[in-house]
Amino acid sequence: MLINSLNRCWLLATVARRFSSANLKSVSMQKINYDRFVNALSARRKPSPIRELTKLYASAPAGTIFLAGGIPNGSTFPFSQMTVELKDGSSLKISGKTMENALQYQPTPGYPALIHQLKKFQSEVHKLKELFWMKNDLLVSTGSQDALCKALEMSLEEGDPILVQEPIYPGTSAIIRPLNAKMVPIAQDEEGIIPSALEDVLSTFGTAEEVSAKSNGVPKLLYLNSTGANPTGATISTLRKKEIYKIVCEYNLVIMEDDPYYFLHFEEQDPVSFLSMDVEGRVLRFDSFSKILSSGLRIGFVTGPKDLVHRIELHTQASTMHTSAFSQVVVSTLLEEWGSAKLQQHFKSIQKFYKDKRDCMLAAADKHLKGLAEWNVPKAGMFLWIRVPGIADTKKLITEGGILHGVILVPGKDFLCTDDAKSQYFRASYTVASPQDIDKGFERLANLIREENK
Ligand SMILES: Cc1ncc(COP(=O)(O)O)c(C=O)c1O
């Protein structure tokens, strides 16, 4: 008999735990009732029995005979091993069991080795307490966009108000709009969303007690970018974050901390995240390797309350099943090879790269746009958010005029919550253009604005 009695007990206990939703509820020791954040569609999702068994397969003790899943036999695949050469001259050799994993179905939350590494990573970066993972979980997503989309679809009902920073990343409004939810804009300045503006907006829905108690017709979510926001480049200061977090607790909200530019900051210290200050289980944080390792790998991860991450997992079970194992194994092998010191060193070099790029764009803006436009100096991210005071709406200038003059930018209007609103702003990205092209681009832009102002 290959499975000894100990293993059998383990198997039975694990199966019982996985399949009892009642038990899942009691294991979670959260004070917040997360039903408030789960819509009817999401509440109807049930675990896929086959996907749950894949979790068992990944963590089963040696000797377990797995006859359950429709798993293709890896020996029939044409790939045997891979070597990924790195720019520093070293290489990642992926072969044997690791290569088998890269080619095979994996548990929905992610490749187990990567999940383990990412939990350690989050604990270090956000200084999470040991008990954090008792109540919270992490799921690897296909870019942070995937988790963001599933989280919003998990929570919003038609007509629901959702608090969002305005201007807003169009990738987020593209999720919210077709759900027929109502974006309620919160004003920002160079330090991100303004706490008093948040409180003013919330008070229009009732007192903190009234909003907290209601499930319908009141905002339950606050969407924001903490670091180097898209498109404004604003980073929310720690003090502001504390004020915002306090309001979020008072009004029984969950913060959707969409923070793909977290490591693209230009300060000495990493920012203090909302996740790191969360004591009540009110933060669903979206991270991304797109800006720091590769956007094509499509690796993001969501961290937050178990009850909510589990709902995203059930959606993933029914859609992609899991993020590409190939990508996950490449990232996991890199993290293993580098360790946290080398990874931090890599982040430092990216920060310097983009800081130099930002400075180059600021220099070009000073040279060509002074007196024609206004901007703040971003402390993080990829963007300069530029206002042209003499023009009521930049859409025509930036699209038609820009194309004609050979400079492409994004008009501010594309980042607004309402379709017919006007914007004096546009977004310029300093990431890929050369210093010469940035200079030439802003010279063309200055001519364009001058012509428009005539
Ligand atoms: C604010 C914001 N959130 C999410 C994303 C999506 O990133 P990912 O490539 O991880 O899906 C982006 C991409 O530009 C972004 O700017």
Ligand as a Chemical Component Dictionary entry (heavy atoms), coordinates in Angstrom:
data_LIG
# 
_chem_comp.id                   LIG 
_chem_comp.type                 NON-POLYMER 
_chem_comp.pdbx_formal_charge   0 
_chem_comp.three_letter_code    LIG 
# 
loop_
_chem_comp_atom.comp_id 
_chem_comp_atom.atom_id 
_chem_comp_atom.alt_atom_id 
_chem_comp_atom.type_symbol 
_chem_comp_atom.charge 
_chem_comp_atom.model_Cartn_x 
_chem_comp_atom.model_Cartn_y 
_chem_comp_atom.model_Cartn_z 
_chem_comp_atom.pdbx_ordinal 
LIG C1 C1 C 0 -2.598 52.110 -12.518 1  
LIG C2 C2 C 0 -2.417 50.845 -13.267 2  
LIG N1 N1 N 0 -2.988 49.734 -12.811 3  
LIG C3 C3 C 0 -2.848 48.566 -13.437 4  
LIG C4 C4 C 0 -2.114 48.455 -14.598 5  
LIG C5 C5 C 0 -2.012 47.126 -15.264 6  
LIG O1 O1 O 0 -0.723 46.560 -15.086 7  
LIG P1 P1 P 0 -0.381 45.056 -15.420 8  
LIG O2 O2 O 0 0.556  45.080 -16.566 9  
LIG O3 O3 O 0 0.226  44.507 -14.170 10 
LIG O4 O4 O 0 -1.652 44.342 -15.749 11 
LIG C6 C6 C 0 -1.506 49.592 -15.124 12 
LIG C7 C7 C 0 -0.750 49.519 -16.386 13 
LIG O5 O5 O 0 -0.257 50.445 -16.940 14 
LIG C8 C8 C 0 -1.658 50.818 -14.450 15 
LIG O6 O6 O 0 -1.100 51.956 -14.887 16 
# 
loop_
_chem_comp_bond.comp_id 
_chem_comp_bond.atom_id_1 
_chem_comp_bond.atom_id_2 
_chem_comp_bond.value_order 
_chem_comp_bond.pdbx_ordinal 
LIG C1 C2 SING 1  
LIG C2 N1 SING 2  
LIG C2 C8 DOUB 3  
LIG N1 C3 DOUB 4  
LIG C3 C4 SING 5  
LIG C4 C5 SING 6  
LIG C4 C6 DOUB 7  
LIG C5 O1 SING 8  
LIG O1 P1 SING 9  
LIG P1 O2 DOUB 10 
LIG P1 O3 SING 11 
LIG P1 O4 SING 12 
LIG C6 C7 SING 13 
LIG C6 C8 SING 14 
LIG C7 O5 DOUB 15 
LIG C8 O6 SING 16 
# 
